[in-house]
Amino acid sequence: MATHVLRPGTKRGNRRHITLDEHLPVDHRLNQVYRAGAGLMGLVLLAFGILGLIDKIGFFDTRGDTVSGLSTNGALSVLSIVVGLLLLIGMVIGGNFASTLNTVLGVAFIASGFVNLALLDSSHNILAFRIQNVLFSFVVGVLLMTFGMYGRVSGGLPHDNPYWKARHPDRAD
């Protein structure tokens, strides 16, 4: 778990472990990527949710009325608004919080896509998902994960990257 990662330089056995919850400098350029990703996806989800509620669709209506080409109901609209607001809060906070939030919600969107894919033609499809919603969920999940992991996870990080410095304290300036 990410909450149990050790500080740079501490050793467990013969391997060095790195903390991924180190705070970036306030003006670090990666912070802008995390904020932009959270803000962009948050606005899209917020708009989708608000448009769904304006149509006065039943809360658990499985007819699947469409909004912006996606099937929705009241429950999905409210869920979209909540997640959109959470992403906007992540945009305001920024830093590693926004990065981690983007990554976690990205994984949740992909998992939701798979779960709802399995529930498409069943009576348990309480969010009125259709295949367009599943594909949208996958796309948003991949985008959120990309925004969240940008500059944190790669084999070719530049040497001025704070995550590279944390992984290589002996070679950092």
Secondary structure, 3 states (H helix, E strand, C coil): CHHHCCCCCCEECCEECCCCCCCCCCCCHHHHHHHHHHHHHHHHHHHHHHHHHHCCCCCCCCCCEEECCEEECHHHHHHHHHHHHHHHHHHHHCHHHHHHHHHHHHHHHHHHHHHHHHCCCCCCCCCCCCHHHHHHHHHHHHHHHHHHHCCCCCCCCCCCCHHHHHHCCCCCC
